[in-house]
Amino acid sequence: MQGSANLLAIVMTVVVMTLSLPAAAQTITVDVSHSTNHFIPAETLGAGVDRIPAAAIDKDLLPDSLQATLASGWQTVSYRQNTELAVEAWHWNPAGKWSDGKDASDPAGKGYFTGASVPTENLRYSYGYALPRRGFTRNDGTENAGFSRLTDGDLDTFWKSNPYLTQHFTGESDALHPQWIVLDLTQSQPVNSIRIAWGAPYATRYVVQYWTGDDPIKAPTRGIWQTFAQAAITAGRAVQKPSVLQQLRLLCVLSAFG
């Protein structure tokens, strides 16, 4: 689905006024006769270096810079890859193979990447790889790759449900573990239909819903998912009167292979 080409930019200024009230008297008692808890600073305190590009590694992660970091008094210093925010898979070893059989050094490699289990050299670089079948419509933490393989307009890419929530693995009905997709249209827009290009397997029972609040991800208690009057689908298609909404959810209840 695409939004209107004519968008309005609105800037809102919120003025917050604070009313000063007399503070009630407070009494604080400090008891130093015994300790209530303890911690070991060398194990409890620390700092972290967040994900940085390879060029910054060559420039910043040098002996002098590392020594200054370690001497800052923060004790342990760790490094993290925020690949979970970018919908990526992190592999500590850049050597490995793609699922199509090509070596990691081959730029034509496709599919899922599996890093080699044994390091063959000093590992200076560590990479996050975009998941080829991700369905991620938000841009929180995804830098410039905030598109979804569900809505990129390419039928060769797609959203894939979690197979480990199916009855084959759980031993329970798929209806107990529904899987869902949320589409955010970025602003309220009239919607009267959606078109789904199903893959295999596909859902034979699903529900189309809209969100009544502002943000179902960041404020899930400030609204509910409301099912459209004619959008509880068991097979086929339903027609819905136009509605103005921003977020849509497709709640898949039963798989064709269930």
N, C-alpha and C positions, 0 to 999 in steps of 0.2 A: 504494500500500500504506500502511496506517496501523498505527501501533504500538498496544500495549495502553494502555487508559486508566488503568490502575493502575501507576504507575511508582514505583520506589524511589529515594530520594535517598541516596547513600552518600558520606560524607566520609572520606577517608583521610589520615592524617598519616604522612609518611615522615621518619624520623630518619636523618640521614647522620652517621656518625662518621668523623672524620679522625684518622689515626694519624701522629703526628709522628716522623719519622726523621731521623737526622743527615744534613745536606747534604754532598755531596761537594765538594771544593775545585774552583773554576772559575777559569780564567784568561782575561781579556778583553784583547785587544790592539787599540788604536785607532791606525790609520795615517792621518795627516793630510797625508802627502806628496803625495797626488794624490786627485782626486775620482773616484768610481765611477759617479756619475749626477748629474743635476741636474733641476730643475724651475723653472718660472716661477710664483711664488705667485699673481700676478694671474690666471693662466689655470688653475691647478691647484686652488687653494683656493676654496671658495664655500659658500653655504648655500642652502637651499630653503624656500619657503613651501608647505606642503601644502594640499590641497583645503580650502576654507573656504566656508561658506554666503554667499549674497548679502548678508545683513544684516551679516555680519562684514566684508565688503568695504567697505560704507559706513561702518563704524565704525573699522576698523583700517587700511585702506589709504589713509590720508590723508597729506599732505605731511610733517607732523611725525613720524608713525610710520615712514614710509618713510625719512626722513632718519636716524632713529635706527638703523634696520636697516642702511642702507648704511654708516653710520659705525661699525658694530660691529667692523670689521676683517676680515670674512669675504670681502671682495672681491665677486665677482659673486653676486648674489642672484637665484635663479630661482623660478618658480612652477609647480607641477605639478597636473594633474588625475589622480587615481588611478582613472580610469574603468575600467581593465583589471581592477581588483580588484572593482569593483561590477558587472561584466558590462554595461558601458555603452559607448556610442560618444561620443567627445568631438568637439565641433564648435566651433572657435574663434570662428566668426561666428554669433551667435544669429539673424541674419536668414537666411531660406532657405525651403525648401518641404518638405512631407511627401510621401511617395511616393503618397499618394492625391490629390495635386494641391493640397491646401490650403496656405495661407500659414502661416509659422511663428507668426504672431500669433493664428491661429485655434485655440482650445482643442479643437476637434473633430478636429484633424489626427491621422491615424493612419499606421502603417507605419514606414518608415525616414525619417530626417530627413537632408537634405543642406543644409549651410550654403552661403550665397552665396559665390562665389569672390572677390568684390571688396567690401571694407568700405565702408559708406556713412556711417559715423560713428565717433566714438571708442568703441572696444569696451571697456567697463568690466566687463561680465559675460560669462562663458563657461560653458556648461552641458554636463553629461553626460546623455545620453538612454538610458534602459533599452532594451536590444535586445528587440524584440517576439517573437523566436523563440529566446530563449536557453534553454539547458538547463544550469542551474547549481544543484546541490543543496547546496553548502556555504555556510556563512555567513561565510567568511573575507573580511572587508573589504566585505561587502555591506550593512552597517548593518542597517536594518530591512526590507530587500528580499531576504532570503536564501532566498526560495522559488525553485522552478524552474518554468519553463513546461512542464516535463515532468510534474510531480507536483502541479500546483495544482488538479486535479480538473475543469478546464475543457477540454473536447474541442476548443474553438476555438483554444486555444494549444497549442504543441507544440515539441518539440526537432527541430532540423533539422541533418542531417549537412552536412559541408563539401563542396559540389559540386566544388570544385577538386581534390579527391583522387580523383575518379572517373576511369574509363578514358577518358572523352571528352576530359579535359584532360591526363592524365598519359601516355596512350598505353600504359599498363600495366594488368594485371589488377587489379580491385578487391581481390582477395585479398591483394595486396602492400601495400595501404594500408587495413587494416580500421579502422573507426570504432567507437567504444564509448561506452557510458553507464554510469556508476557510481551506484548508489543506496545511501545510508548510512541505515540504520534507527535510528541513534543508540544502540542497544543490541542485544545478542544476542536474537533472537526466532525462534520456529519458523516456517519457511516451507515450504509444500508446492506452491505454484503461483504463477505471475505471469500477469497478463492485460495484453496489449499492444494498444493501439488504434493500428493502423498508419495512416499517411497515404499519400501517393503522392509519390515512390516508396517502396517498402517493401523490407525485406530478405527474400530467399528462402533465404539460408543465414546462420545466426547461432548463437552459442554462449552459453549461460547459465552463469555461473561465480560462485564465492564466494571471498572472500579469507581466507587462512589466518592472517594476522598481525593486527596492531592497526590500522594506518592505511595504506592503499595509496597515499595521496597524499603524506603527510609522511614515511613510512618505507617506501618501495617496495622496499627490499632485505631487509625483515624479514618476508617472506611471499611467497606465490605465488598467482596466480589459478588455482583448481582448477575444472575443468569438472565439472558434475554428471554422474552416470553416464548419464542418459538425456536430456541437454540439448544435444546437438549436433543442431540442427534443420535439416533441408533443406526441409521444407514441412510445415505443419500444427502439431501439438501433441504434447507429451510429458508424461507423468505422472511425478512424482518423489516419493519417500518424504520425509516431513517431515524437515527439517534445521534445526538451530539456527545462525544466522549473523547478522552485522551488515551486511556489505557485499556487494552483488550487482553483477555486471557483465554487460551485454548486449553481446557482441562481434559486430558486423555484418560479415560477410565478403563477401556478394554481394547486389547490388541487383536488384530486379525489372527495372530499366531498364538493367542492366549488359550 
